[in-house]
Amino acid sequence: MWGAVGLDRCHNVADLRRVARRRLPSPIFHYLDGGADDEYSLRRNTEAFDDYELIPNYLVDISRMDLSAKVLGREIDIPIFCAPTGMSRLFHHEAEPAVARTAAKFGTYYTLSTLSTTSIERISDVCSGPKMFQIYILKDRGLTREFVARCKTAKYDALCLTVDAVVAGNRERDRRTGMTMSPSFTLRSLASFAAHPGWWLRAVTHPDFRLANLLHAKDADPNSKVSVIEYVTKQFDRTVTWDDVAWLIGEWQGPFAIKGLQSVRDAKRAVEVGASAIMISNHGGRQLDGAPAPVDCVVPMRDAIGDALELIVDGGVRRGTHVLKALALGANACSVGRAYLYGLAAGGERGVDRAFTLLRAEIERGLGLLGCGSLGCLTREHIAR
């Protein structure tokens, strides 16, 4: 199978990234790997974990290890889950279903992006585990309501509202490679595609890169010359406020996460409107460059809101010890995006499986070395800055 060779020689997420870089044409890899402006926040998301040290307590019985956590109303077997990522088919033809099946295998959440190449209903068919849908409050509120109704019918467990993308980030890597809304590839970019026949042959045999959940909305106007992605961009609403968030929570009436918050002020507002969780995120460093690393936001948020809602660290997680640091600081779980996409690009479903296998083993090993038999044992006494 394309991409599967060499996965057994990948011993961490960084190894999967190196294989992904070899497998993908340069513009596609940099679209996955890059961030906004000078990419300070992109780098800081991972580097910030190095500012914290883990403090072990020994001579503790750890003969039984429990990695389970409760997130958004569901018990999950490991304290990490899949963050929403758009256009997964760009990275491997097995696309979103490969990730969703793997998440179910590991007993954790798969989150489907609004900008996915697989439909809400298809993911429900292939994923037997907990599922969350990532949504935007669009100018067309009817379309937003439709997404909510479809998720209810398809028995999704939770909804995740992204709030930090109403203005597009300045992704200069994409400008250089030509991976813009209207692609403008250079000779060097085109040569990179030609040098990766495995990728483009599968792109030809699996050509459906369309945004599966939005096709009908675009097709409603057969005379329109606007592309689907342009249609979506124009649907992002700069007038959205906390009142709209409260409205959407009322429409959904189930576990609800807000993705993209980083300030104490916003954490308090999330409590007030009735959210279940905050996914602390700077959009993987792809939006506001200079925004803080999510892990650095945990303590001030937790101190401000107590246990009023769940905190999920979204961004920069590359090691199991990163997860343990986030939990010791007060997070309930972490979500990963690039970590599983590197695996997907490296080897499809087998690559995603490898990414989760490695992270789970690192979490369990690190927990044992901390002298903890369960995640509930972790407290701030296990961490120092």
N, C-alpha and C positions, 0 to 999 in steps of 0.2 A: 504493500500500500504506500502511495506517495506520502513522504514526510515521516513515515514510521521508523525508517532506518536510523539508528543512532540514538533513539530515545533512552535506551538503557544506559547510555553513557552521559545522560543529563542528570546531574546530581543536585541541582538547585535551579531556581527560576532564572538566574543569570545564564546558565547553560542553555536553557530553552530559548532565551532571547537570542543567543548567538546562533542557534540553529534556525530560528525564525528569520534572522537577518540574511542568512544564506539562501533560504527558501523563497523569500519574497522579492519581487522587483523593488528597486530602491524607493520609488515614490510611495508604494504601498507600505513598506516597512516604516518609512519616516512619518507617514500619516498615523500609523499605530503608535509610534515611539515618541513623537514630538509634542511640544507644548507651545505656549504663547510667548511672544516677545523674546526676552533673553533666557527664557526657560529656568528662571530662578526657582519658581514655585515647583516646577516639575522635579528639579533636583532635590529641593529642600524636603519634598514629601517623604522621600526615603532617607535622606541624610539626617533628618530630625530624630529618627529613632536612635541614632548613635549618641544623642545627647543624654540618653537614659541608660542606667546600669541596673541589671537585675541582681537582687540580693537573695541568695538562697538560704533556707533553713534546713539543716540536715538531721539525721537520725529520726526520720519520720517514716511511718509505714506507707509505702506507695505501691503495695502489691496489687491494688486495684486502681485503674485509671479511668476517669470519667471526663470526656471532652465535650459533653453535651451542654447546650445552652438553650434558653427560651428566648425567641426573637419574634416580634410581631405576631404573637399568639400561637406560634408553633414551636415544638421542640425540634431542634436541629442537632445532628450528631457531632458536628464540629463547629467551632466558633467563627467560621468564615463562610461567606456565601458569594454568589456571583453578582457583581455590580452590573447595571445595564450598560451595554456597549452597542453602538449603532453599526450597521452594515457588516456583520461578521462574515458574510460570504466573500468579502474582499480578501480575507486572510486564508480561507480554506473553503472548498466547495461544500463541505459537510455542514458548515454554517452554524446557526443558532441551535438546531436540534442536537448536534453533537455535544454542545455545552450543557443543554438542558438535561439530556440523558445522564451525563456524568454527574451533574449536581444531584439528581435523584439517587444515583448509585451511592453517593457519599452522604445522603440523608440531609441535604441542605437546600437552601433557596436558590432557584434560578430567577433572575430578573430580566424580563424581556423589554427591550427599548422600543419606544414609539417608532424610532428610525431603523427598525430591524428589517431584514430581508425574509423573515418568516412571520406568518400571521399569528395573532393571539390564539386562534382556534387550533392551528397546527401544533403549537407548543403544548397546549393542553392535551392533545392526543399522544404526544411522545414523552411527556414528562409526568412521571407518577409521583414526584415529590412536591414539596411546597413551591408555589409560584407567586411571583410578584410582577406587576406591570408598571413600567416607568411611564409617566404621563406628563404632558404640559397642559397648562390652561391656555387654550388657543383663542384667537379672536372669534372663531366660529365656536361658540359655546355648545352648539348642537353637536358638533363633532366630538368635543370633549365628553359630553353626556353619552354619546354613542360608544366611546371607548369604555366608559364605566359600565354600561349595560352589557357590552360584549364580555368584559372581564367577569361580571357576575354570572353570566350564562355559562362561561367556560370554567367556572369554579376556581378563579384565582383567589389566593389567600390574602393578599395585601396589595396596596397601591403605593407607588412612590412618585411624588411630585418633584420634578427638577425645577429649581427657581433661579439658577445662576447663569442662564443661557439666553436671556431675552436680547442681549447684544452679543454678536459673535466675537470671540477672541481673535487676536492677531497672530495667526499661526504661520510664522515666517518660513518655517521649513517647507510647508505645503506650497507657499508661493514660489520657493526656489525650485521645487521638484515638479510643479505644475498640477498638484493635487488640489485644485481650487474648484469652486462650484461649477464653472465651465472649464474643464481641463485644458491646460495649455502646456503640454509636455515639451521639453527640450530634446535635442538630439541625444544628449546623454541619458535622459530619462527613457526615451524610446529604446536606446541600446540596452538598458537594464531589463526592460520587458523582454527583448529578444534573447537575452542571456539566461532567461528563466523559463524555458519551454514547458516545464512541468506545471508552472502556475498558469500560463496563458492557454495551454491546451485544455486544462480543466475549466478555465473561464469560458472557453468556446463550447465545451460539452455541457457545462452547467451555467448558462448565460444569464439567469434571472437575477440581476442585481437590484431589482426594483424594491421600493419601500412597500412591503406587503400590506401594511395596515392602513395605507393612505391612498392606494391606487384608485379605489372607488370614489374618493373625495375629489381627486383630480379629474377622473373620467366623467364626473357629473357634468362637466362643461366640455363637450366634444370639440368646440371651436377654439378652445384655449391653446395657445402656443407656449404656455409656461410649463417648464418641466416640473416634475413632482417635487424635487428638492427645492426649487425656487418657490413653489406653492407653499411648502412647509415653512420656509424662511419668512415668507410674508405673513404667515399665520402667528408667528411669535408676537405676543402682546406686551408692549411696554407699559401698559396701564394696570397690570395685575398687582393687586394689593393683598393684604392679609384678609380682607373681607372676601376676596375670591377664594382664598385657601379655605376659609371656614365654609364657604358654599360647597366646595368640592368634597370636603370631609363629610358634609351632610348628605351629598349625593351618594357617596360610597358607603358610608355607615359600616366600616370595618377597619381593621388594622391599617394605619396610614403613616407613611414616613415622608418627611420633607428632606430632600437632598440638595445640599449646597450651602447650608447655614454654617457660619463660623464664629459669630459673635454671641456674647452673653445676652445682649438685648434681644436678638432674634430667637435664642433658645427660650427665653421667657415668653415671647409672643407665641411660639409653637405650643407651649403648655396651655396658654390661654385659649387658643383656637381648637384645642382638642386633638392634636396630633398624638400618635403613639410613639414615634421615634424620630430622631434626627440622624440623617446620614451626613456626618461632618465631612465636608468635601470642598475642594476648590476645582472640581471638574478635572482632576488629574493634571493640574497645572496648565490646562488648555484654555482658560478664560482670563481671569485677572492675575497677571504676573505680579508677584510681590505679596500675594495673599498668604496667610500663614499655613504651615503644614497642619493637616487635620489632627495629628497626634498631640500637637501643642495646644489644641483647643479643648481637650477633654477635661482637664482639671478645672479650669475656670467655669466651664459649662456645668459640670457635675456639682461643683460647690454652689452654683447659683440656683440650680433647679432641684437638687437632691435626686430622689428616685421618681420624679414626676413623669419622666418618659425615658425610653431607651436611647443610648448613644452608640452609634455605629461609626467606626473610623473607616473612611473611604478615601484611600489614596496612599500610595507609596509602599504598600505591604509587599515585601519580597521574601521574607523569612518567617518561620514560625515564631521566632523570638520577638519579632515585631508585633505579632498578635498578642503575645503574652504581656508585652510592655503596655500595649493599649488597654488590655483588660485590667492590669494592675493599677493603671491610672484612673480607671472608673468606667471604661467602655463596656458595653454588653457583648459586642461582636465586632468583626471587621468585614468589609466587603472588598473583593479583589476584581480588577478588570484586566489590566495589562498582563498580570500573572497568568491568567488562563488563556488570554489571546496569544501570548507567546507560545503556549502549548498547542493551541489550535493551529497556528501557522506552522509550527514545527512538525505536526503529525496528525492533524485532525482530532477525532475523538480520543484516540490513544494518547495524543499529546496533552489534551486537557486532563485526562485521567492521570497522566504522569505529574502534571503540575499539582493536582490536589493530593496525590499520594505523597509527594515530597513535602508539601506544606503540613499535611496531617502528621506525618512522621516527625517533623521538626517541632510541631506544637506539643506532641506527646512526650518527646524526648526532653524538651526544655522544661515542661511542667514537672516531670519527674526529677530533673536536676535541680529544680527550685525547691524540692521537698513538698510538692503538692500532689494530692491524689485526684483533685478535681479543680475545675475552673473557679468554683465558689470559694476555694481556699485563697485565691489571689487577692491581695489588698495592697495598699500603698506602702506597707512595710517591706514589700518585695521589690521596691524600685527606688532609685535615687537619681537625681539629676546632677 
